[in-house]
Amino acid sequence: MAAEHTPPPQVKAQQQATRVAQRLANVGASQAQRHVTAAEQSGNANCIDRTSSDWQRVVDLARAVAITRAKRRDTITHGEVKWVILDELRRLVDAAAFEDLLVAIGHEDDGAPLGAIIVDPDTGQPSDDYLLAAMERGFDEPPATLQRRVYEHFG
């Protein structure tokens, strides 16, 4: 009987994304980055990479949060994405795995490079490594054009 009331996976994912987006809005970009930096510097960080059994959960979570932000026609910082993963899964994503994550959140049928709206807080731009990866996938427009494509696709 309880199984009849269990929402489908996509509904559960949207509910999680909404809940996470609300918490993220309460924390803010700079506070999120401070939490991530403190966790990274603690030496007790439980890091994740793409070989981990939790990698797909990380990808799904980052994708859901990025789509939520894209629907608002807004960017999200690296620190905010890392904070969401840390807050939800109690795991950190190191720099090398983070670049893999930015590519992994995109789906071929999106027609837009979702990772383009995930930006460095200092520059407000996607990382050079991400832009090179996007170019390899055929997205060779300037960052503003890539971001506009994301907003149009997901908005």
MARSE-495468 format. One record per residue (C-alpha): residue in one letter; x, y, z; chain. Coordinates in steps of 0.25 Angstrom, whole numbers, plus 2048, in hexadecimal, padded with zeros to 3 digits. Layout:
residues N
+------+------+-------+-----+------+
| vopa | east | north |  up | romi |
+------+------+-------+-----+------+
|    a |    X |     Y |   Z |    A |
...
+------+------+-------+-----+------+
This chain:
residues 155
+------+------+-------+-----+------+
| vopa | east | north |  up | romi |
+------+------+-------+-----+------+
|    m |  800 |   800 | 800 |    A |
|    a |  80B |   80A | 803 |    A |
|    a |  812 |   807 | 7F6 |    A |
|    e |  805 |   80D | 7EF |    A |
|    h |  808 |   81B | 7F6 |    A |
|    t |  817 |   81B | 7F2 |    A |
|    p |  819 |   826 | 7E8 |    A |
|    p |  820 |   823 | 7DB |    A |
|    p |  830 |   825 | 7DB |    A |
|    q |  82F |   832 | 7D3 |    A |
|    v |  825 |   838 | 7DD |    A |
|    k |  82E |   834 | 7E8 |    A |
|    a |  839 |   83A | 7E1 |    A |
|    q |  832 |   847 | 7DF |    A |
|    q |  82D |   847 | 7ED |    A |
|    q |  83C |   846 | 7F2 |    A |
|    a |  840 |   851 | 7E8 |    A |
|    t |  836 |   85A | 7EE |    A |
|    r |  839 |   857 | 7FC |    A |
|    v |  848 |   859 | 7F9 |    A |
|    a |  846 |   866 | 7F2 |    A |
|    q |  83F |   86B | 7FE |    A |
|    r |  84A |   868 | 807 |    A |
|    l |  854 |   86D | 7FE |    A |
|    a |  84D |   87A | 7FD |    A |
|    n |  84D |   87B | 80C |    A |
|    v |  85C |   879 | 80C |    A |
|    g |  860 |   882 | 801 |    A |
|    a |  86C |   880 | 7F7 |    A |
|    s |  877 |   886 | 800 |    A |
|    q |  873 |   87E | 80D |    A |
|    a |  872 |   871 | 804 |    A |
|    q |  880 |   874 | 800 |    A |
|    r |  885 |   876 | 80E |    A |
|    h |  87F |   869 | 812 |    A |
|    v |  885 |   861 | 806 |    A |
|    t |  893 |   868 | 809 |    A |
|    a |  892 |   864 | 818 |    A |
|    a |  88F |   856 | 814 |    A |
|    e |  89A |   855 | 80A |    A |
|    q |  8A4 |   85B | 814 |    A |
|    s |  8A0 |   852 | 820 |    A |
|    g |  8A8 |   846 | 81B |    A |
|    n |  89C |   83D | 81E |    A |
|    a |  895 |   83F | 810 |    A |
|    n |  88E |   833 | 80A |    A |
|    c |  891 |   835 | 7FC |    A |
|    i |  88A |   82F | 7F0 |    A |
|    d |  88E |   82D | 7E2 |    A |
|    r |  888 |   827 | 7D6 |    A |
|    t |  88C |   819 | 7D9 |    A |
|    s |  884 |   81A | 7E6 |    A |
|    s |  877 |   812 | 7E8 |    A |
|    d |  870 |   81F | 7EC |    A |
|    w |  875 |   826 | 7DF |    A |
|    q |  867 |   825 | 7D8 |    A |
|    r |  860 |   82B | 7E4 |    A |
|    v |  86A |   837 | 7E4 |    A |
|    v |  867 |   839 | 7D5 |    A |
|    d |  858 |   838 | 7D7 |    A |
|    l |  858 |   842 | 7E2 |    A |
|    a |  861 |   84C | 7DB |    A |
|    r |  859 |   84B | 7CE |    A |
|    a |  84C |   84D | 7D6 |    A |
|    v |  852 |   859 | 7DD |    A |
|    a |  857 |   85F | 7D0 |    A |
|    i |  84A |   85D | 7C9 |    A |
|    t |  843 |   864 | 7D5 |    A |
|    r |  84C |   870 | 7D3 |    A |
|    a |  84B |   870 | 7C4 |    A |
|    k |  83C |   871 | 7C5 |    A |
|    r |  83E |   87E | 7CD |    A |
|    r |  848 |   882 | 7C1 |    A |
|    d |  853 |   883 | 7CB |    A |
|    t |  861 |   87E | 7CD |    A |
|    i |  866 |   876 | 7D9 |    A |
|    t |  874 |   876 | 7DF |    A |
|    h |  87D |   86A | 7E0 |    A |
|    g |  87D |   86C | 7EF |    A |
|    e |  86E |   86B | 7F0 |    A |
|    v |  86E |   85E | 7E8 |    A |
|    k |  878 |   858 | 7F1 |    A |
|    w |  871 |   85D | 7FD |    A |
|    v |  864 |   856 | 7F8 |    A |
|    i |  86C |   849 | 7F7 |    A |
|    l |  872 |   84A | 804 |    A |
|    d |  865 |   84E | 80B |    A |
|    e |  85D |   843 | 804 |    A |
|    l |  867 |   837 | 803 |    A |
|    r |  872 |   83B | 80D |    A |
|    r |  87C |   83A | 802 |    A |
|    l |  886 |   844 | 7FC |    A |
|    v |  889 |   844 | 7ED |    A |
|    d |  898 |   848 | 7EB |    A |
|    a |  89C |   851 | 7DF |    A |
|    a |  89F |   846 | 7D5 |    A |
|    a |  892 |   83F | 7D8 |    A |
|    f |  88B |   84C | 7D7 |    A |
|    e |  88F |   84E | 7C9 |    A |
|    d |  88A |   840 | 7C6 |    A |
|    l |  87D |   843 | 7CD |    A |
|    l |  87A |   850 | 7C5 |    A |
|    v |  87B |   848 | 7B8 |    A |
|    a |  873 |   83C | 7BE |    A |
|    i |  867 |   844 | 7C2 |    A |
|    g |  864 |   847 | 7B3 |    A |
|    h |  85C |   83E | 7AB |    A |
|    e |  85D |   83C | 79C |    A |
|    d |  84F |   83F | 799 |    A |
|    d |  84F |   84D | 7A1 |    A |
|    g |  855 |   854 | 795 |    A |
|    a |  85B |   85D | 79F |    A |
|    p |  868 |   85C | 7A8 |    A |
|    l |  861 |   85C | 7B6 |    A |
|    g |  86F |   85E | 7BD |    A |
|    a |  871 |   86C | 7B6 |    A |
|    i |  868 |   872 | 7C1 |    A |
|    i |  871 |   86D | 7CC |    A |
|    v |  87B |   878 | 7CE |    A |
|    d |  888 |   87C | 7D5 |    A |
|    p |  883 |   886 | 7E0 |    A |
|    d |  88F |   88F | 7DD |    A |
|    t |  88D |   890 | 7CE |    A |
|    g |  87E |   88D | 7CC |    A |
|    q |  882 |   884 | 7C1 |    A |
|    p |  883 |   875 | 7BE |    A |
|    s |  891 |   86F | 7C0 |    A |
|    d |  89A |   86F | 7B4 |    A |
|    d |  89B |   860 | 7B6 |    A |
|    y |  88C |   85F | 7B5 |    A |
|    l |  88C |   868 | 7A9 |    A |
|    l |  896 |   85F | 7A2 |    A |
|    a |  88E |   852 | 7A5 |    A |
|    a |  881 |   859 | 7A0 |    A |
|    m |  889 |   85D | 793 |    A |
|    e |  88D |   84E | 791 |    A |
|    r |  87E |   84B | 792 |    A |
|    g |  87B |   855 | 787 |    A |
|    f |  877 |   861 | 790 |    A |
|    d |  881 |   86B | 78B |    A |
|    e |  879 |   878 | 78E |    A |
|    p |  87D |   883 | 798 |    A |
|    p |  879 |   880 | 7A7 |    A |
|    a |  86D |   88A | 7A6 |    A |
|    t |  868 |   883 | 79A |    A |
|    l |  869 |   875 | 7A0 |    A |
|    q |  862 |   87A | 7AD |    A |
|    r |  857 |   880 | 7A4 |    A |
|    r |  855 |   873 | 79D |    A |
|    v |  854 |   86C | 7AB |    A |
|    y |  84A |   876 | 7B0 |    A |
|    e |  842 |   875 | 7A3 |    A |
|    h |  842 |   865 | 7A4 |    A |
|    f |  83F |   864 | 7B3 |    A |
|    g |  836 |   871 | 7B4 |    A |
+------+------+-------+-----+------+
